[in-house]
Amino acid sequence: MTARSAFAASLVSLVAAASALTFAAPVSAAMPGPVAVATVSTADLDLSSAHGQALLKARLQRAAADVCGDASSADPAGKRWVKQCRADSMGKAWEQAQAQRATANRVAAR
């Protein structure tokens, strides 16, 4: 993992709320600096179903693409950084989504 992708991974912060997931990543693939934030709503999803999980995964992937941006095809290093940013962002987002789901299940079981 490069220093830039490690930095991007550390910037990926998910805040589990009752009806949304939020994560952040640098705005550009050049050098981490300004941070783009995406909020992914989960209010309309049944996260206990496979369909709801699939919809959430698709939303998170779109949000990761939005916050990590794109790089020129003439910039191989930038392309690799964007790919790593998206993978790191998606991994952290999915981990937080599953933690939020587990918490909701524990609360519902009480």
C-alpha positions as CSV (number, residue, x, y, z in Angstrom):
1,M,0.0,0.0,0.0
2,T,1.4,3.4,-1.0
3,A,1.6,6.3,1.4
4,R,-1.2,8.0,-0.6
5,S,-3.5,5.0,-0.4
6,A,-2.7,4.6,3.3
7,F,-3.6,8.2,3.8
8,A,-6.8,7.8,1.9
9,A,-7.7,4.7,3.9
10,S,-7.2,6.7,7.1
11,L,-9.5,9.5,5.7
12,V,-12.2,7.0,5.0
13,S,-14.5,7.6,8.0
14,L,-17.9,6.1,8.3
15,V,-20.4,7.4,10.7
16,A,-23.2,5.0,11.3
17,A,-26.4,6.9,11.8
18,A,-29.9,5.7,12.1
19,S,-30.6,6.1,8.4
20,A,-27.3,6.9,6.7
21,L,-23.7,6.0,6.2
22,T,-21.1,8.6,5.5
23,F,-17.6,8.3,4.2
24,A,-14.8,10.5,2.9
25,A,-11.8,10.5,0.7
26,P,-9.5,13.0,-0.9
27,V,-11.1,15.0,-3.8
28,S,-8.3,14.3,-6.3
29,A,-6.0,11.4,-7.0
30,A,-3.0,13.7,-7.2
31,M,-2.2,14.2,-3.5
32,P,-4.5,13.9,-0.6
33,G,-5.8,17.3,0.5
34,P,-9.4,18.4,0.4
35,V,-11.9,15.7,1.3
36,A,-15.0,14.7,-0.5
37,V,-17.8,13.3,1.6
38,A,-20.7,11.0,0.5
39,T,-23.7,10.2,2.6
40,V,-25.5,7.0,1.6
41,S,-29.1,6.7,2.8
42,T,-30.2,3.3,4.2
43,A,-33.6,4.5,5.5
44,D,-35.5,2.9,2.6
45,L,-33.6,-0.4,2.7
46,D,-34.4,-3.6,4.5
47,L,-30.9,-4.5,5.4
48,S,-32.0,-7.9,6.8
49,S,-32.7,-9.1,3.2
50,A,-30.3,-10.1,0.5
51,H,-32.0,-7.6,-1.8
52,G,-31.5,-4.7,0.6
53,Q,-27.8,-5.7,1.1
54,A,-27.3,-5.8,-2.7
55,L,-28.8,-2.3,-3.0
56,L,-26.7,-1.0,-0.2
57,K,-23.5,-2.5,-1.8
58,A,-24.4,-0.8,-5.1
59,R,-25.0,2.6,-3.4
60,L,-21.7,2.3,-1.5
61,Q,-19.8,1.5,-4.7
62,R,-21.3,4.5,-6.5
63,A,-20.4,6.7,-3.5
64,A,-16.8,5.4,-3.4
65,A,-16.5,6.2,-7.1
66,D,-17.8,9.7,-6.5
67,V,-15.5,10.5,-3.6
68,C,-12.4,8.9,-5.1
69,G,-12.9,10.4,-8.6
70,D,-11.2,9.4,-11.8
71,A,-7.8,9.7,-13.2
72,S,-6.7,10.2,-16.8
73,S,-5.9,7.1,-18.8
74,A,-2.5,8.8,-19.4
75,D,-1.8,8.7,-15.7
76,P,-1.1,5.0,-14.6
77,A,-0.1,6.0,-11.1
78,G,-3.3,8.0,-10.7
79,K,-5.4,5.2,-12.0
80,R,-3.8,2.8,-9.5
81,W,-4.4,5.3,-6.7
82,V,-8.1,5.7,-7.7
83,K,-8.5,2.0,-7.8
84,Q,-7.0,1.6,-4.4
85,C,-9.0,4.5,-3.0
86,R,-12.2,2.9,-4.2
87,A,-11.3,-0.5,-2.8
88,D,-10.3,1.0,0.6
89,S,-13.3,3.2,0.8
90,M,-15.7,0.3,-0.2
91,G,-14.0,-2.0,2.3
92,K,-14.4,0.4,5.2
93,A,-17.9,1.4,4.2
94,W,-19.1,-2.2,4.0
95,E,-17.5,-3.0,7.3
96,Q,-19.3,-0.1,9.0
97,A,-22.6,-1.0,7.3
98,Q,-22.3,-4.5,8.7
99,A,-21.5,-3.2,12.1
100,Q,-24.6,-0.9,11.9
101,R,-26.7,-3.9,10.9
102,A,-25.4,-6.0,13.8
103,T,-26.2,-3.2,16.2
104,A,-29.7,-2.8,14.8
105,N,-30.3,-6.5,15.2
106,R,-29.1,-6.5,18.8
107,V,-31.4,-3.6,19.6
108,A,-34.3,-5.2,17.9
109,A,-33.7,-8.4,19.8
110,R,-34.1,-6.7,23.2
